[in-house]
């Protein structure tokens, strides 16, 4: 699960993905487990839920470069595209509205 955003710019709508990951890490009781993984330039926490092993990832890059961290993490942690969930803002949605979709585009 990847929380997209601008690393270091907390509290902005564009970094909501990272805020969601922080909350998820607390709920999964791994909030103290964040580690810097230099191989993918990201903060990573490992968790388990519902018989799944989860990699929580917060790229340490600006939003437009988050994909580099996601691609590296996919290689490091042997993840397939269908294993990856991205959490990000969408200005076309009302603040607080959540949607789950498969696939997507640059928009």
Secondary structure, 3 states (H helix, E strand, C coil): CEECCCCCCCCCHHHHHHHHHHHHHHHCCCHHHCEEECCCCEEEEEEEECCEEEEEEEECCCHHHHHHHHHHHHHHCCCCHHHCCEECCCCCCCCCCCCCCCCCCCC
